[in-house]
Amino acid sequence: MATQLATGDRDRLNEVFGSFIDETIGIVARQTRDTVSFAVGSPAREALDLVGADDLAATVIRREGASALGYTMTEGEPELRAAVAADARARGIAADPEEVLISAGALQAIDLACRVYLRPGDVVVTESPAFANALSAFRNHGARVVEVAVDDEGLDVAEAARVLRRDALAPRMFFIVPNFQNPTGETMSDRRRDALLALAATYGAVVIEDDPYGLLRYRGTDIAPLASRDSAAEVVSIGSFSKTFLPGLRVGWVIADREVIGRMAAAKQTMDSSTGTLGQRIVLEFERRGGAPAHVAKLREMYRAKLERGGAALKREFAGTGVRWNDPDGGFYFWVRLPSGVSSRTLLTVALEEGVAFVPGHAFAIARDHSEAFRFSISGPTLERIDEGVRRLRRAFDRVAS
């Protein structure tokens, strides 16, 4: 039987920050009515079915037996580290396998960066709105988070410089999701990337470049990663197989200086010892079969159609209402802005009654006010369900805004 903590014992517990994004998974799961979810930024069921995971897993277990289910090196399977390094070099990032650590998803890589670089009270500059889970990681490590606005060119670097000068702050870290940012879907422009590196260099700050969506560009041309640019700033590159392969495997990576990788490995040994061997070897089997480029091409077509369908449905259902949204070139998300005075949290409560879900803007900030906006993810629903979900969303909006 669990023992309830006394009030004094509860007061001695550390405050821990989580993520409302993850809470929405449970919120949607508990709904008793049919619900179209625009809340979770996870791959579509049809995308997961394309992979052939049953055959991949069976092949690995049949060939490798118990060794695929045992422990592996903390830094990761050597062949997978080499594959990640090779992919990075193809994108212009100088990397060798010894500069790669395989993490339990990108989130663990972010947490490892916090453990290696941050001390309580250190300043971290983030986008606003920002990836909610990263914000919580910084806060859980005692950092002071400085939120800087995002526009259609990504983080406003000039504003960041002004805020740092005004408040006499010396940042230790900048955290950026440069491509099809979570939650806004915006992409950091080429000039802003160079400006950010220059700003970070003046403070001797590290730049954490988290790029889970970079391969999911549907139009336009790729912009060179921050980690590929000639700069005096230190850049740590983070990525994941979760958006383009199988999220449940929890396989991501971090690319950094060898000394940093060594320190991250030591920290990881107190967390999980090593990322799951079976998951790593399933990823490797997929890579060995040479199907990754064709698979990603299929994903681009699938999600491009969903993004276009979502934009068309919003335009059809919300014309003349004062609701606005952006037009991303890739990724999973629209950032939807409501008319003044309409709260996205209030709208979510009514939307769930209508059978549709999203993540309200408050989830993506600490101090800044995004209460009149929300993240709208197109990745999960089918095309037909996108249409139906937006119709339900309009019904909820009419109830709230009337």
C-alpha positions as CSV (number, residue, x, y, z in Angstrom):
1,M,0.0,0.0,0.0
2,A,1.3,3.4,-0.9
3,T,2.0,5.8,1.9
4,Q,0.7,9.3,1.5
5,L,3.3,12.0,2.1
6,A,2.8,14.4,5.0
7,T,2.6,18.1,4.2
8,G,6.1,18.7,5.5
9,D,7.5,15.9,3.4
10,R,5.8,17.3,0.3
11,D,7.3,20.7,1.0
12,R,10.8,19.2,1.0
13,L,10.4,17.7,-2.5
14,N,12.0,19.6,-5.4
15,E,9.7,21.3,-7.9
16,V,9.7,19.4,-11.1
17,F,8.4,20.7,-14.5
18,G,6.8,18.5,-17.1
19,S,5.0,19.1,-20.4
20,F,1.4,19.8,-21.2
21,I,2.0,18.5,-24.7
22,D,2.6,15.0,-23.2
23,E,-0.4,15.5,-20.9
24,T,-2.6,16.0,-23.9
25,I,-1.9,12.3,-24.9
26,G,-3.7,11.2,-21.8
27,I,-6.4,13.9,-22.2
28,V,-7.3,12.6,-25.6
29,A,-7.0,9.0,-24.6
30,R,-9.5,9.6,-21.8
31,Q,-12.1,11.1,-24.1
32,T,-15.3,8.9,-24.4
33,R,-16.3,10.5,-27.7
34,D,-14.6,10.3,-31.1
35,T,-11.8,12.9,-31.1
36,V,-9.8,14.2,-33.9
37,S,-6.4,15.0,-32.4
38,F,-4.3,17.9,-33.8
39,A,-2.5,17.9,-30.4
40,V,0.4,15.4,-30.8
41,G,3.4,15.9,-33.1
42,S,4.0,12.3,-33.8
43,P,4.2,10.4,-37.1
44,A,1.0,9.2,-38.7
45,R,-0.1,5.6,-38.3
46,E,0.1,5.2,-42.0
47,A,3.7,6.4,-41.9
48,L,4.6,3.9,-39.3
49,D,3.0,1.1,-41.3
50,L,5.3,2.0,-44.3
51,V,8.4,0.9,-42.3
52,G,7.6,-2.8,-42.0
53,A,8.7,-2.8,-38.4
54,D,7.6,-6.4,-37.8
55,D,9.9,-7.7,-40.4
56,L,12.8,-5.5,-39.3
57,A,12.4,-6.6,-35.7
58,A,12.1,-10.3,-36.6
59,T,15.1,-10.2,-38.8
60,V,17.3,-8.6,-36.1
61,I,16.1,-11.0,-33.4
62,R,16.4,-14.1,-35.7
63,R,19.9,-13.1,-36.8
64,E,21.4,-11.7,-33.6
65,G,19.4,-13.5,-30.9
66,A,19.9,-12.6,-27.3
67,S,22.7,-10.1,-28.1
68,A,20.1,-7.8,-29.6
69,L,18.3,-7.7,-26.2
70,G,21.4,-7.1,-24.0
71,Y,23.3,-4.0,-22.9
72,T,25.4,-2.1,-25.4
73,M,28.0,0.6,-25.2
74,T,26.8,3.8,-23.5
75,E,27.8,5.9,-26.5
76,G,25.8,3.6,-28.8
77,E,26.2,0.9,-31.4
78,P,29.4,1.7,-33.3
79,E,27.9,1.1,-36.7
80,L,24.9,3.4,-35.9
81,R,27.3,6.1,-34.7
82,A,29.2,5.8,-37.9
83,A,25.9,6.1,-39.9
84,V,24.8,9.2,-38.0
85,A,28.3,10.8,-38.6
86,A,28.1,10.0,-42.3
87,D,24.7,11.6,-42.6
88,A,25.9,14.6,-40.8
89,R,28.9,15.0,-43.1
90,A,26.5,14.8,-46.1
91,R,24.8,17.9,-44.6
92,G,28.1,19.7,-44.2
93,I,28.6,19.0,-40.5
94,A,32.1,17.8,-39.7
95,A,31.6,14.7,-37.6
96,D,33.3,11.3,-37.0
97,P,31.8,8.4,-35.1
98,E,33.7,9.3,-31.9
99,E,31.8,12.7,-31.8
100,V,28.4,11.0,-31.8
101,L,26.4,9.6,-28.9
102,I,23.2,7.7,-29.4
103,S,20.5,8.9,-27.0
104,A,17.1,7.8,-25.9
105,G,15.4,10.2,-28.3
106,A,16.3,13.9,-28.8
107,L,14.8,14.8,-25.4
108,Q,17.5,12.8,-23.6
109,A,20.2,14.5,-25.7
110,I,18.8,17.9,-24.6
111,D,18.9,16.8,-21.0
112,L,22.4,15.5,-21.4
113,A,23.4,18.9,-22.8
114,C,21.9,20.6,-19.7
115,R,23.8,18.2,-17.4
116,V,27.1,19.0,-19.2
117,Y,26.8,22.7,-19.8
118,L,24.5,24.2,-17.2
119,R,24.8,25.1,-13.6
120,P,21.9,26.5,-11.5
121,G,21.4,30.2,-12.4
122,D,22.9,30.0,-15.8
123,V,21.1,31.8,-18.6
124,V,19.5,29.9,-21.5
125,V,18.1,31.9,-24.4
126,T,15.2,30.2,-26.1
127,E,12.6,30.9,-28.8
128,S,9.2,32.0,-27.7
129,P,7.0,30.1,-28.2
130,A,9.4,27.2,-27.7
131,F,9.5,23.4,-27.5
132,A,7.8,22.9,-24.2
133,N,9.8,19.8,-23.1
134,A,13.1,21.7,-23.5
135,L,11.8,24.6,-21.4
136,S,11.0,22.2,-18.6
137,A,14.4,20.5,-18.9
138,F,16.2,23.9,-18.5
139,R,14.0,24.8,-15.5
140,N,14.6,21.4,-13.9
141,H,18.3,22.0,-14.1
142,G,18.0,25.4,-12.4
143,A,18.6,27.6,-15.5
144,R,17.2,31.1,-15.9
145,V,15.3,31.0,-19.2
146,V,15.2,34.1,-21.4
147,E,12.4,33.9,-24.0
148,V,12.8,35.8,-27.3
149,A,10.1,36.2,-29.9
150,V,9.9,34.1,-33.0
151,D,8.7,35.6,-36.3
152,D,8.7,34.4,-39.9
153,E,12.5,34.3,-39.9
154,G,12.7,32.3,-36.7
155,L,14.3,33.6,-33.5
156,D,14.6,37.4,-33.5
157,V,18.4,37.6,-32.9
158,A,18.5,41.4,-32.7
159,E,15.9,41.3,-29.9
160,A,17.9,38.7,-28.1
161,A,21.0,40.9,-28.2
162,R,18.9,43.9,-26.9
163,V,17.5,41.9,-24.0
164,L,20.8,40.6,-23.0
165,R,22.4,44.1,-23.1
166,R,19.5,45.7,-21.3
167,D,19.4,43.1,-18.5
168,A,23.2,42.7,-18.3
169,L,23.0,39.0,-18.9
170,A,25.7,36.7,-20.1
171,P,24.0,33.6,-21.6
172,R,25.6,30.1,-21.3
173,M,23.4,28.5,-23.9
174,F,21.1,29.3,-26.9
175,F,18.5,26.7,-27.8
176,I,17.2,26.6,-31.3
177,V,14.8,24.4,-33.4
178,P,15.9,25.9,-36.7
179,N,13.7,24.1,-39.2
180,F,9.9,24.0,-39.0
181,Q,10.1,25.0,-35.4
182,N,7.9,23.3,-32.7
183,P,5.4,24.8,-32.2
184,T,5.2,27.5,-34.8
185,G,6.4,25.7,-37.9
186,E,8.7,28.6,-38.8
187,T,12.2,28.2,-40.2
188,M,15.2,30.3,-39.1
189,S,16.5,32.3,-42.1
190,D,20.1,32.1,-43.3
191,R,21.0,35.5,-42.1
192,R,19.6,35.0,-38.7
193,R,21.6,31.7,-38.3
194,D,24.8,33.6,-39.0
195,A,23.8,36.4,-36.6
196,L,23.0,33.9,-33.9
197,L,26.3,32.3,-34.2
198,A,28.1,35.6,-34.0
199,L,26.1,36.6,-30.9
200,A,26.8,33.3,-29.2
201,A,30.5,33.7,-30.0
202,T,30.6,37.1,-28.3
203,Y,29.4,35.5,-25.0
204,G,31.3,32.2,-25.3
205,A,27.9,30.5,-25.2
206,V,27.1,27.1,-26.7
207,V,24.3,26.8,-29.3
208,I,22.1,23.7,-29.1
209,E,20.7,23.0,-32.5
210,D,17.8,20.6,-32.3
211,D,16.7,19.5,-35.7
212,P,14.1,16.7,-35.7
213,Y,12.1,18.1,-38.7
214,G,14.9,19.1,-41.1
215,L,14.3,16.3,-43.5
216,L,10.6,17.1,-43.8
217,R,10.8,20.0,-46.2
218,Y,8.0,20.2,-48.7
219,R,8.9,23.3,-50.7
220,G,11.8,25.7,-51.0
221,T,15.5,24.8,-50.5
222,D,17.3,23.5,-47.4
223,I,19.2,26.1,-45.3
224,A,22.7,25.1,-44.1
225,P,22.7,23.8,-40.5
226,L,24.2,26.1,-37.8
227,A,26.7,23.2,-37.0
228,S,28.0,23.3,-40.6
229,R,28.9,27.0,-40.6
230,D,32.3,28.5,-40.1
231,S,32.0,30.2,-36.6
232,A,33.8,30.7,-33.4
233,A,30.7,29.6,-31.5
234,E,30.4,26.0,-30.2
235,V,27.5,24.2,-31.7
236,V,26.0,20.9,-30.4
237,S,23.8,19.2,-33.0
238,I,20.8,17.1,-31.9
239,G,18.6,14.8,-34.0
240,S,16.2,12.0,-33.8
241,F,14.7,9.1,-35.8
242,S,11.4,9.7,-34.1
243,K,9.8,11.9,-36.8
244,T,11.0,9.9,-39.8
245,F,11.1,6.4,-38.5
246,L,9.7,4.8,-35.3
247,P,9.2,7.2,-32.3
248,G,8.5,4.3,-29.9
249,L,12.1,3.1,-30.3
250,R,13.4,6.3,-28.6
251,V,16.6,6.5,-30.7
252,G,18.2,9.9,-31.2
253,W,21.7,11.3,-31.3
254,V,23.9,14.2,-30.3
255,I,27.0,15.4,-32.1
256,A,29.6,17.3,-30.2
257,D,33.3,17.6,-29.3
258,R,34.8,14.3,-28.2
259,E,35.4,15.6,-24.7
260,V,31.7,16.7,-24.5
261,I,30.6,13.3,-25.7
262,G,32.7,11.7,-23.0
263,R,31.1,13.8,-20.3
264,M,27.6,13.1,-21.8
265,A,28.4,9.4,-21.7
266,A,29.3,9.6,-18.0
267,A,26.1,11.4,-17.3
268,K,24.1,8.9,-19.3
269,Q,25.5,6.0,-17.3
270,T,23.5,7.3,-14.3
271,M,20.3,7.6,-16.3
272,D,19.9,4.4,-18.4
273,S,23.4,3.0,-19.0
274,S,22.7,2.8,-22.7
275,T,20.0,3.4,-25.3
276,G,18.0,0.2,-26.0
277,T,20.0,-2.2,-28.1
278,L,17.1,-3.7,-30.0
279,G,15.9,-0.2,-31.0
280,Q,19.3,0.8,-32.3
281,R,19.7,-2.5,-34.3
282,I,16.3,-2.1,-35.8
283,V,17.3,1.4,-37.0
284,L,20.5,-0.1,-38.3
285,E,18.7,-2.9,-40.2
286,F,16.5,-0.3,-41.9
287,E,19.6,1.7,-42.8
288,R,21.4,-1.3,-44.2
289,R,18.5,-2.2,-46.5
290,G,19.0,1.3,-48.1
291,G,15.3,2.2,-47.8
292,A,15.7,5.4,-45.8
293,P,15.9,7.9,-48.6
294,A,12.8,6.5,-50.4
295,H,10.9,6.3,-47.1
296,V,11.6,9.9,-46.3
297,A,10.5,10.9,-49.8
298,K,7.2,9.1,-49.2
299,L,6.8,11.0,-45.9
300,R,7.4,14.3,-47.6
301,E,4.6,13.6,-50.0
302,M,2.3,12.4,-47.3
303,Y,2.8,15.3,-44.9
304,R,2.9,17.9,-47.7
305,A,-0.6,16.7,-48.7
306,K,-1.7,16.9,-45.0
307,L,-0.2,20.4,-44.5
308,E,-2.0,21.7,-47.7
309,R,-5.3,20.0,-46.6
310,G,-5.0,21.6,-43.2
311,G,-4.4,25.0,-44.6
312,A,-7.3,24.7,-47.0
313,A,-9.6,23.5,-44.3
314,L,-8.7,26.4,-42.0
315,K,-9.2,28.9,-44.8
316,R,-12.6,27.4,-45.7
317,E,-13.9,27.1,-42.1
318,F,-12.4,30.3,-40.6
319,A,-12.7,32.9,-43.4
320,G,-13.8,36.2,-41.9
321,T,-13.5,35.2,-38.3
322,G,-10.3,37.0,-37.4
323,V,-8.5,33.7,-36.9
324,R,-5.0,33.7,-38.5
325,W,-2.3,31.1,-39.2
326,N,1.0,30.9,-40.9
327,D,2.1,28.9,-44.0
328,P,5.1,26.7,-43.1
329,D,7.4,25.1,-45.8
330,G,7.6,21.8,-44.0
331,G,7.2,19.9,-40.7
332,F,4.0,19.1,-38.8
333,Y,2.7,22.4,-37.4
334,F,0.6,25.5,-38.0
335,W,0.6,28.3,-35.4
336,V,-2.9,29.5,-35.2
337,R,-3.7,32.9,-33.7
338,L,-7.2,33.7,-32.3
339,P,-8.9,37.1,-32.2
340,S,-8.1,39.3,-29.2
341,G,-9.8,38.2,-26.1
342,V,-10.3,34.5,-27.1
343,S,-8.4,32.1,-24.9
344,S,-7.0,29.0,-26.5
345,R,-7.3,27.2,-23.1
346,T,-11.0,28.0,-23.0
347,L,-11.3,27.0,-26.6
348,L,-9.7,23.6,-25.9
349,T,-12.2,22.8,-23.2
350,V,-15.1,23.4,-25.6
351,A,-13.2,21.8,-28.5
352,L,-12.9,18.5,-26.5
353,E,-16.7,18.6,-26.1
354,E,-17.0,18.9,-29.9
355,G,-14.5,16.0,-30.4
356,V,-11.3,17.8,-31.4
357,A,-8.0,18.5,-29.6
358,F,-4.9,20.8,-30.0
359,V,-2.3,22.2,-27.7
360,P,-3.0,25.7,-26.3
361,G,-0.3,28.4,-26.5
362,H,0.4,28.6,-22.8
363,A,2.2,25.2,-23.0
364,F,5.1,26.7,-25.0
365,A,6.2,29.5,-22.8
366,I,7.1,30.4,-19.2
367,A,6.5,34.2,-18.9
368,R,5.5,35.3,-22.4
369,D,1.8,35.4,-23.2
370,H,0.7,33.0,-26.0
371,S,-2.8,32.5,-24.6
372,E,-4.5,33.6,-27.8
373,A,-2.7,31.1,-30.0
374,F,-2.4,27.3,-30.3
375,R,-0.3,24.6,-32.0
376,F,-2.2,22.7,-34.7
377,S,-0.5,19.5,-35.8
378,I,-1.4,17.8,-39.1
379,S,0.8,14.8,-38.8
380,G,-1.7,12.3,-37.2
381,P,-5.1,12.6,-38.8
382,T,-5.9,11.3,-42.3
383,L,-6.9,13.9,-44.9
384,E,-10.6,13.2,-44.3
385,R,-10.2,13.5,-40.6
386,I,-8.4,16.8,-41.0
387,D,-11.5,18.2,-42.7
388,E,-13.8,16.8,-40.1
389,G,-11.6,18.0,-37.2
390,V,-11.5,21.6,-38.6
391,R,-15.3,21.6,-38.9
392,R,-15.5,20.6,-35.3
393,L,-13.0,23.2,-34.3
394,R,-15.1,25.9,-36.0
395,R,-18.2,24.8,-34.0
396,A,-16.2,25.1,-30.8
397,F,-14.9,28.5,-31.9
398,D,-18.4,29.8,-32.6
399,R,-19.4,28.7,-29.1
400,V,-16.5,30.5,-27.4
401,A,-16.4,33.6,-29.6
402,S,-20.1,34.3,-29.7
